[in-house]
Amino acid sequence: MATVAFTLDGKPVSVDADPDMPLLYAIRNDLGHNNPHFGCGLAQCGACTVHLDGQALRSCVAPLSSAAGKKITTIKGLGTPDKPHPVQQAYLEEQVPQCGYCVNGWIMTAAALLEGNPKANDAQIRDALVGLKCRCGTHMSIMRAIKRAQVLMAGAPSTKTTLVEPASAALTSVEAAAPKAALATAAATEARLS
């Protein structure tokens, strides 16, 4: 047992626990946060993503000791209902969430990417999102939301997003299997935003 002190969503906290315990367990069980989520427990789905000093981190495999003296941000600390982070705002505007379980991973990963590379192109965005899972299949909406967040972060009004043209080499298995009707629906949605 050891006391590990760090900052969580802007507030100093400390946890008395085994320093090798996953950071996710400390955040959820010891500190009572309901986000991030436990998904796979193997850093393969992203539901547990937090920011460690601004970098996206899968907290289910990161030891508690990795947070010592660091700044940890969860989706709750990223923005507020009154002042959401641009990625959170874009998710709402694009109506991305369905079941919502995976949203934490996608938003936290995208926010970290755009903070470091606000003009990331589609290929760079896809590379950053590799490994994240959305069982509802909202991948095209997620990409539109990230593109909209780029506009918001640049200070421009968020009135139109560009339909993302998938690069066949970078498609996820879900995108590759998406029926043509789903792509037509995405195009129709884009036309309504124009």
HELIX and SHEET records of a PDB file:
HELIX    1   1 LEU A   23  TYR A   25  1                                   3    
HELIX    2   2 ALA A   26  ASP A   30  3                                   5    
HELIX    3   3 LEU A   64  ALA A   67  5                                   4    
HELIX    4   4 ILE A   75  LEU A   78  1                                   4    
HELIX    5   5 PRO A   86  GLU A   93  1                                   8    
HELIX    6   6 VAL A  103  GLY A  116  1                                  14    
HELIX    7   7 ASP A  122  LEU A  129  1                                   8    
HELIX    8   8 HIS A  139  MET A  153  1                                  15    
HELIX    9   9 SER A  168  ALA A  170  5                                   3    
HELIX   10  10 SER A  173  ALA A  177  1                                   5    
HELIX   11  11 LYS A  180  LEU A  193  1                                  14    
SHEET    1   A 5 LYS A  11  ALA A  17  0                                        
SHEET    2   A 5 ALA A   2  LEU A   8 -1                                        
SHEET    3   A 5 LYS A  71  THR A  73  1                                        
SHEET    4   A 5 THR A  49  LEU A  52 -1                                        
SHEET    5   A 5 GLN A  55  ARG A  58 -1                                        
END                                                                             
